[in-house]
Amino acid sequence: MTITLSATLAANEDIERRRRAGERVLNLAFGEAGLPVHPALRDKLAAASERNGYGPVAGTSALRSAAAGYWTRRGLATDPELVVCGPGSKSLLYGLLLAIGGDVVLPMPSWVSYAAQADLVGSRPILVPAPPGEGGAPDPDLVAAQVRMARAAGRTVRSVLVTLPDNPSGRLATPATISRLVQVARELDLMIISDEIYRDLMHDPALPYTSPADLAPERTIVTTGLSKSLALGGWRIGVARLPEGGHTLLSRLLAVASEIWSAPAAPVQEAAAYAFGEPGELLERIVSSRRLHSLVAGAVYDRFVEVGAQVSPPQGGFYLYPDLSHLRRGGAAEITKLLLEEHGIGVLPGHAFGDDPAAARVRVAVSLLYGETTEERLTALTSPDPLRLPWIAANLDYLSTGLKGLSLVHHDAARERRPARIPAPCHG
């Protein structure tokens, strides 16, 4: 098995190397929330810094109870005994794939680590496209057909994974799609893993949101964390809500966790318990963050539309998934290389997310456009019109210039390829 560095991390390191070498690169490749830590969370972490014991594998009772309350307030009554904490939801997802076993169905495209983790645990991922205009959930009818075909060939398929809302597309699967997927999962006895780490960053909180756990609590695992909503990616903390009656799965997951991460970092658990309790000051920060993500993602969307890209408007998080195939400049790898090397714009190619390498789709993350310093980012959070802040406006102008430059080269090349027009003979 060949194991390579995560595409997102590799791209971010490459961009940082270029920046240190003096190149100007607009980093639209890395899905970091791009915002400062709230002071209240810093205080909680500092106050717990002397806690250096391992603690329970599943996490402290305070954090598990706080996470249970978080889900209960969203209509998912949760037993704290069926909550498991880990060093990021990414680790929990890996542990779950090991604990469940068998092959997993993934949306296509989907976050880069899902298929990579499946490979690491010896699972063969089955990639199934999302319904047109949606993201994060595979088309239920195609899931049914693919799973039956795989099982007929002797494969063991045990789970299907969804992301609500989605990375890379920024789109949300509709309630109808989730309902039909749940029906298929019941018919085929599939576990559902629902990665809902972007749930609190829905741009329009009134948009209908259905978790598979709303409809199938007996077979749905929900994961989330604080890396996106509260920009705590570097703190590495996540939580998983196991299905009703999921005590056997709990034992397996804790066995995996005990051998990989032992227990989440104790001081971080203290801060996370406070965060999942959702005090007013943190709820206000999330509202401000959601607004900023929405405004900047909308502005970036406008700039891709302006150059003729096919792209759905983002609905959550800080991602877009534009299709630049109208430029006829090759597949995603070629487009990504041109944007970086000729126009100083870093994005990720769609094939990193399991997409067709021949397609010219790229994943764009807008969350590092908010500023280079803590002061700039805080100003962006509180500004009545962050798009007019000089540094954000400059980043958007730089993006527009690069995209128009890419389009201009395409149009010039297209003109050169046209046969010369022969003047009509003169009969005068």
C-alpha positions in Angstrom: 0.0 0.0 0.0 1.3 3.5 -0.9 0.5 6.1 1.7 0.9 9.7 0.8 0.4 13.0 2.6 -3.2 14.3 2.7 -3.8 16.4 -0.4 -5.0 19.3 1.7 -2.0 19.3 4.0 0.4 18.8 1.1 -1.1 21.7 -0.9 -1.0 24.0 2.2 2.7 23.2 2.8 3.6 23.8 -0.9 1.8 27.1 -0.8 3.6 28.1 2.4 7.0 27.2 0.8 6.2 29.4 -2.2 5.2 32.3 0.1 8.4 32.0 2.1 10.3 32.1 -1.2 8.6 35.5 -1.9 5.8 34.4 -4.2 2.4 35.9 -3.8 -0.1 33.0 -3.6 -3.8 33.2 -2.7 -4.4 30.2 -0.5 -7.8 28.7 -1.5 -6.6 25.1 -0.9 -6.7 24.7 2.8 -10.0 24.1 4.7 -9.0 25.9 7.9 -11.6 28.1 9.6 -9.2 31.1 9.4 -10.4 32.8 12.6 -9.0 33.5 16.1 -9.7 31.5 19.2 -12.4 33.1 21.4 -10.8 34.5 24.6 -13.2 32.5 26.8 -11.9 29.2 25.3 -8.3 30.3 25.8 -9.1 31.0 29.5 -10.7 27.6 30.0 -7.7 25.8 28.3 -5.2 27.8 30.4 -7.1 27.0 33.7 -7.0 23.3 32.9 -3.4 23.2 31.8 -2.2 21.4 34.9 -4.4 18.4 34.1 -1.9 16.0 32.7 -3.5 12.6 33.4 -4.8 10.3 30.6 -8.4 10.1 31.8 -11.1 7.8 30.4 -10.7 6.5 26.8 -14.2 7.7 25.9 -13.6 11.2 27.3 -14.5 12.9 30.5 -18.1 12.6 31.8 -18.3 16.5 31.6 -17.5 16.6 27.9 -19.7 13.6 27.0 -22.6 15.1 28.9 -22.1 18.5 27.2 -22.0 16.9 23.8 -25.1 14.9 24.6 -26.8 18.2 25.5 -25.6 19.8 22.2 -27.3 17.0 20.2 -30.4 16.9 22.3 -31.0 20.7 21.7 -31.0 19.8 18.0 -33.7 17.2 18.4 -31.5 14.2 18.8 -32.0 12.9 22.4 -28.6 11.5 23.3 -27.3 9.2 26.1 -23.9 10.5 27.3 -22.9 6.8 27.7 -23.1 6.5 23.9 -20.8 9.5 23.2 -17.1 9.0 22.5 -14.6 11.8 22.3 -11.4 11.7 20.4 -8.5 13.9 19.1 -10.6 15.4 16.3 -13.5 13.9 14.4 -11.0 12.7 11.8 -9.6 10.2 14.3 -13.0 9.1 15.3 -14.0 8.5 11.7 -10.9 6.3 11.2 -11.7 4.4 14.4 -15.3 3.9 13.3 -14.2 2.4 9.9 -12.1 0.0 11.8 -14.8 -0.8 14.3 -17.5 -1.3 11.7 -15.4 -3.2 9.2 -16.3 -4.1 5.7 -16.5 -1.8 2.7 -18.0 1.7 2.8 -20.0 3.7 0.3 -18.8 7.3 -0.1 -20.3 10.3 -2.0 -18.4 11.3 -5.1 -16.8 13.8 -4.7 -16.1 13.7 -0.9 -13.5 14.9 1.6 -10.0 13.6 0.7 -9.5 11.6 3.9 -12.6 9.3 3.7 -11.3 7.2 0.9 -7.7 7.4 2.2 -8.8 6.1 5.6 -10.8 3.4 4.0 -7.7 2.2 2.2 -5.7 2.3 5.4 -8.2 0.0 7.2 -8.4 -2.4 4.2 -11.8 -1.3 3.1 -12.6 -0.8 -0.6 -14.6 2.4 -0.9 -17.5 2.5 -3.4 -17.8 6.0 -4.8 -21.3 7.0 -5.8 -22.2 10.5 -7.3 -24.5 12.8 -5.4 -27.8 13.8 -7.0 -27.4 16.8 -9.3 -27.2 20.1 -7.5 -26.6 18.4 -4.1 -23.6 17.3 -2.2 -22.4 15.2 0.6 -24.8 12.2 0.1 -24.6 9.6 -2.6 -27.6 9.1 -4.9 -29.7 6.6 -3.0 -30.9 4.6 -6.0 -27.3 4.3 -7.2 -26.2 3.2 -3.7 -28.8 0.4 -3.8 -27.6 -0.8 -7.2 -23.8 -0.6 -6.4 -24.2 -2.3 -3.0 -26.2 -5.2 -4.5 -23.6 -5.6 -7.3 -20.7 -5.5 -4.8 -22.3 -8.1 -2.6 -23.1 -10.3 -5.6 -19.4 -10.2 -6.3 -18.6 -11.4 -2.7 -17.8 -8.1 -1.1 -18.9 -7.2 2.4 -20.5 -3.7 2.4 -21.5 -2.5 5.9 -21.7 1.3 5.9 -22.4 4.5 3.9 -21.0 7.9 4.8 -22.6 11.4 4.3 -21.3 14.9 5.0 -24.0 17.5 5.9 -23.3 20.2 4.6 -20.6 19.0 2.2 -16.9 19.4 1.7 -16.0 19.9 -1.2 -19.2 21.3 -2.7 -20.5 23.5 0.1 -24.0 22.0 -0.7 -26.5 20.3 1.5 -28.3 17.1 0.7 -32.1 17.6 0.7 -34.4 16.0 3.2 -35.9 13.9 0.4 -32.5 12.5 -0.5 -31.6 11.7 3.2 -35.0 10.1 3.6 -34.6 7.9 0.6 -31.0 7.0 1.7 -32.2 6.0 5.1 -34.8 3.7 3.4 -32.0 2.1 1.3 -29.8 1.7 4.4 -32.6 -0.1 6.2 -33.3 -2.4 3.2 -29.6 -3.3 2.9 -28.7 -3.2 6.6 -26.1 -0.5 6.2 -24.7 1.7 9.1 -24.8 5.4 8.3 -22.0 7.6 9.4 -23.0 11.3 9.3 -20.2 13.8 9.4 -21.9 17.0 10.6 -19.0 19.1 11.5 -20.2 22.0 9.3 -23.8 21.8 10.6 -23.6 25.1 12.6 -22.1 26.9 9.6 -25.2 26.7 7.4 -25.4 30.0 5.7 -29.2 30.1 6.0 -30.1 28.5 9.3 -33.7 28.3 8.1 -32.8 25.9 5.2 -34.4 22.5 5.9 -31.8 20.2 7.5 -32.3 16.5 8.1 -29.8 14.3 9.8 -30.1 10.6 9.1 -30.2 10.3 12.9 -33.5 12.1 12.8 -35.0 9.2 10.8 -32.9 6.2 11.7 -31.4 6.7 15.2 -30.9 2.9 15.4 -28.3 2.8 12.6 -26.8 6.3 12.5 -23.5 7.5 13.9 -23.1 11.3 14.0 -19.7 13.0 14.3 -18.8 16.6 14.9 -16.1 18.8 16.4 -15.0 22.3 17.1 -12.4 22.8 14.3 -14.9 24.5 11.9 -17.6 26.3 14.0 -15.1 27.7 16.6 -11.9 27.5 14.5 -10.1 25.0 16.9 -8.6 22.8 14.3 -5.2 22.8 16.0 -6.7 21.8 19.3 -7.8 18.4 17.9 -11.1 17.5 19.6 -14.1 15.7 18.2 -17.1 13.7 19.4 -19.2 10.9 18.1 -22.8 10.0 18.9 -23.4 6.3 18.5 -26.7 4.7 17.6 -29.4 3.8 20.0 -28.5 0.4 21.4 -24.9 0.7 20.0 -23.1 -0.8 23.0 -21.3 -3.4 20.9 -20.0 -0.8 18.5 -19.1 1.3 21.6 -16.9 -1.5 22.9 -15.2 -1.9 19.5 -14.6 1.8 19.1 -13.1 2.2 22.6 -10.8 -0.8 22.0 -9.5 0.9 18.8 -9.2 4.3 20.6 -7.3 2.7 23.5 -4.6 1.5 21.1 -4.4 4.6 19.0 -4.9 7.7 21.0 -5.5 6.5 24.6 -7.6 9.5 25.5 -8.1 13.1 24.2 -5.9 15.8 25.7 -7.3 16.6 29.2 -7.1 20.5 29.1 -8.7 20.6 25.6 -11.6 18.4 26.9 -12.2 21.1 29.6 -12.5 23.8 27.0 -14.6 21.6 24.7 -17.1 20.8 27.5 -17.6 24.5 27.9 -18.0 25.0 24.1 -20.6 22.2 23.7 -22.5 23.8 26.5 -23.1 26.6 24.1 -22.8 29.7 26.3 -24.1 32.9 24.7 -20.7 34.4 24.0 -19.7 31.4 21.9 -23.1 31.3 20.1 -22.5 34.9 19.1 -19.1 34.0 17.8 -20.6 31.2 15.7 -23.2 33.5 14.3 -20.6 36.1 13.3 -18.4 33.4 11.7 -21.3 32.0 9.8 -22.1 35.4 8.4 -18.5 36.0 7.4 -18.1 32.6 5.7 -21.4 33.2 3.8 -20.5 36.7 2.6 -17.0 35.8 1.4 -18.1 32.5 -0.2 -20.8 34.4 -2.0 -18.3 36.9 -3.3 -16.0 34.2 -4.5 -18.9 32.4 -6.1 -19.7 35.6 -8.0 -16.2 35.8 -9.4 -16.2 32.3 -10.7 -19.6 32.9 -12.3 -18.2 36.0 -13.9 -15.7 34.0 -15.9 -18.2 31.4 -17.0 -17.6 28.6 -14.5 -20.4 26.2 -13.7 -20.8 26.3 -9.9 -23.6 25.9 -7.4 -24.0 28.6 -4.8 -22.6 27.5 -1.5 -25.0 26.7 1.3 -22.7 25.9 4.2 -19.2 26.0 5.5 -16.6 27.8 3.4 -16.3 25.8 0.2 -17.2 25.9 -3.5 -16.7 23.4 -6.2 -16.5 25.2 -9.6 -16.2 23.5 -12.9 -13.8 25.2 -15.3 -14.2 22.8 -18.2 -15.5 25.6 -20.5 -11.8 26.8 -20.7 -10.8 23.5 -22.3 -7.4 23.6 -20.6 -7.2 20.0 -19.6 -8.4 18.2 -16.4 -8.4 19.3 -12.8 -4.6 18.7 -12.4 -3.8 21.0 -15.4 -6.2 23.7 -14.2 -4.8 23.5 -10.7 -1.2 23.8 -11.9 -2.0 26.7 -14.2 -3.8 28.6 -11.5 -1.0 28.2 -9.0 2.1 28.6 -11.3 0.8 31.3 -13.7 -1.8 33.2 -11.6 -0.7 32.6 -8.0 -4.0 31.0 -6.9 -3.9 27.7 -4.9 -6.9 25.3 -5.1 -7.3 21.6 -4.9 -8.0 19.4 -7.9 -11.3 17.5 -8.0 -9.6 14.1 -8.4 -8.2 14.5 -4.8 -11.9 14.1 -3.8 -12.5 11.0 -5.9 -13.8 12.9 -8.9 -13.0 12.1 -12.5 -9.4 13.3 -13.2 -10.5 14.4 -16.7 -13.0 16.8 -15.3 -11.9 20.4 -14.7 -13.4 20.7 -11.3 -11.5 22.2 -8.3 -12.2 22.7 -4.6 -12.0 26.3 -3.4 -11.8 27.2 0.3 -12.4 30.9 1.1 -11.6 30.8 4.8 -8.0 32.1 4.6 -9.0 35.3 2.8 -10.1 37.0 6.1 -6.7 38.4 7.0 -3.1 37.6 7.8 -3.2 38.7 11.5 -5.5 38.2 14.4 -6.4 41.8 14.4 -7.5 41.7 10.7 -9.5 38.5 11.3 -11.3 39.9 14.3 -12.1 43.1 12.3 -13.5 40.9 9.5 -15.7 39.1 12.0 -17.2 42.3 13.4 -17.3 44.5 10.3 -20.7 45.5 8.9 -19.3 45.1 5.4 -16.2 42.8 5.5 -16.0 42.7 1.7 -15.0 46.4 1.7 -12.1 45.8 4.1 -8.9 46.6 2.2 -7.2 43.2 2.6 -10.4 41.2 1.7 -11.1 43.5 -1.2 -7.5 43.1 -2.4 -7.8 39.3 -2.2 -11.0 39.3 -4.1 -9.5 41.6 -6.8 -6.4 39.3 -7.0 -8.7 36.3 -7.5 -10.7 38.1 -10.2 -7.5 39.1 -12.1 -6.2 35.6 -12.0 -9.4 34.0 -13.2 -9.8 36.6 -16.0 -6.2 36.0 -17.0 -6.8 32.2 -17.2 -10.0 32.9 -19.3 -8.2 35.4 -21.5 -5.5 32.9 -22.4 -8.2 30.4 -23.3 -10.0 32.8 -25.5 -6.7 33.8 -27.2 -5.8 30.2 -27.8 -9.3 29.5 -29.2 -8.9 32.4 -31.7 -5.5 31.0 -32.8 -7.0 27.6 -33.4 -9.8 29.0 -35.7 -9.0 28.7 -39.5 -8.2 32.0 -41.1 -11.2 33.6 -42.9 -10.6 33.8 -46.7 -11.9 37.0 -48.2 -14.7 36.5 -50.7 -13.6 37.0 -54.3 -14.3 40.4 -55.8 -16.5 40.4 -58.9 -16.5 44.1 -59.5 
